Amino acid sequence: QVPFVESGGGLVQPGGSLRLSCAAPGSIFRIFGMGWYRQAPGEQRELVAAITRDGSTNYADSVKGRFTISRDNAKNTVYLQMNNLKPEDTAVYYCNSATARSDSRWGRGIQVTVSS
């Protein structure tokens, strides 16, 4: 069973926007802060945005001011609003707890491609 289900990705032109959604297991969502990660081809997976249980947020410098993470505690869902997308944002995006490790259980991720 896939523990996290990401959706909302796709192909978008530079400067465009996408909103990612992630349905998370309640057992994780209720206890941990949540994060969005991405992995570009040939690169390691990196944390780009995180949100605590009480809504405090933190962002990687590369996405600060363009991405917004939020969570709906009633739906066990975390979102990532991505604006002013750039080609370097192209990657597979994953959600997980904000302290997930490479050997944690991961979902399939969702492809985001920014290209003209």
C-alpha positions as CSV (number, residue, x, y, z in Angstrom):
1,Q,0.0,0.0,0.0
2,V,1.4,3.4,-1.0
3,P,1.6,5.5,2.1
4,F,1.5,8.9,0.4
5,V,-0.5,9.8,-2.7
6,E,0.7,12.9,-4.6
7,S,-1.3,14.6,-7.3
8,G,-1.5,17.8,-9.4
9,G,1.7,17.7,-11.4
10,G,2.1,18.1,-15.1
11,L,3.7,20.1,-17.8
12,V,3.7,23.9,-17.4
13,Q,5.4,26.8,-19.2
14,P,8.0,28.9,-17.4
15,G,6.2,31.5,-15.2
16,G,3.2,29.2,-14.8
17,S,1.7,27.7,-11.7
18,L,0.7,24.3,-10.3
19,R,-0.8,23.1,-7.1
20,L,0.3,19.8,-5.7
21,S,-1.8,17.8,-3.2
22,C,-0.7,14.9,-1.0
23,A,-3.0,12.6,0.9
24,A,-1.0,11.3,3.9
25,P,-1.6,8.5,6.5
26,G,-3.3,10.0,9.6
27,S,-0.8,8.1,11.8
28,I,2.0,10.3,10.3
29,F,0.0,13.5,9.6
30,R,-1.2,13.9,13.1
31,I,2.2,13.5,14.7
32,F,4.8,15.0,12.4
33,G,5.4,18.1,10.5
34,M,5.1,17.5,6.8
35,G,7.4,18.3,3.9
36,W,7.5,18.4,0.2
37,Y,10.6,17.0,-1.5
38,R,11.8,16.9,-5.0
39,Q,14.3,14.9,-7.0
40,A,15.6,16.0,-10.3
41,P,17.4,13.5,-12.7
42,G,20.8,12.7,-11.5
43,E,20.3,14.6,-8.3
44,Q,19.6,13.7,-4.7
45,R,16.2,14.2,-3.2
46,E,15.9,17.5,-1.4
47,L,13.5,19.1,1.0
48,V,12.0,22.2,-0.5
49,A,9.2,23.1,1.9
50,A,8.1,22.1,5.4
51,I,5.2,22.9,7.7
52,T,4.8,22.1,11.4
53,R,1.6,20.8,13.0
54,D,0.7,24.3,14.0
55,G,1.4,25.8,10.6
56,S,4.8,27.3,10.8
57,T,6.6,27.0,7.5
58,N,10.1,26.9,6.1
59,Y,11.4,26.9,2.6
60,A,14.6,26.2,0.6
61,D,16.2,29.3,-0.7
62,S,15.6,28.2,-4.3
63,V,11.8,28.3,-3.9
64,K,11.3,31.0,-1.2
65,G,8.8,33.6,-2.3
66,R,7.4,31.3,-5.1
67,F,6.2,28.2,-3.3
68,T,3.7,28.0,-0.5
69,I,3.1,24.9,1.6
70,S,-0.2,24.4,3.6
71,R,-2.1,21.7,5.3
72,D,-5.6,20.7,5.9
73,N,-5.7,18.8,9.2
74,A,-9.3,17.6,8.7
75,K,-8.3,15.9,5.5
76,N,-4.8,14.7,6.3
77,T,-3.7,16.5,3.2
78,V,-0.7,18.8,2.5
79,Y,-0.5,21.2,-0.5
80,L,2.2,22.9,-2.4
81,Q,1.3,26.0,-4.4
82,M,4.0,26.7,-6.9
83,N,4.1,30.0,-8.7
84,N,6.5,31.5,-11.2
85,L,7.8,28.1,-12.1
86,K,11.3,27.8,-13.6
87,P,12.8,25.0,-15.7
88,E,15.1,24.2,-12.8
89,D,12.0,23.3,-10.8
90,T,11.5,20.2,-13.1
91,A,11.6,17.2,-10.8
92,V,9.6,14.4,-9.3
93,Y,7.9,15.8,-6.2
94,Y,7.2,13.8,-3.1
95,C,5.6,14.5,0.3
96,N,6.5,12.8,3.6
97,S,7.1,13.8,7.1
98,A,9.5,16.7,7.4
99,T,12.1,14.4,9.0
100,A,11.8,11.5,6.5
101,R,15.0,9.7,5.5
102,S,15.9,8.0,2.3
103,D,15.0,4.6,3.8
104,S,11.6,5.9,5.0
105,R,8.5,4.7,3.1
106,W,7.8,7.0,0.1
107,G,4.9,7.4,-2.3
108,R,5.3,7.2,-6.1
109,G,5.8,11.0,-6.4
110,I,4.4,13.3,-9.1
111,Q,6.2,14.6,-12.1
112,V,6.5,18.4,-12.6
113,T,8.0,19.5,-15.9
114,V,8.6,23.2,-16.6
115,S,9.3,23.8,-20.3
116,S,8.3,26.0,-23.2
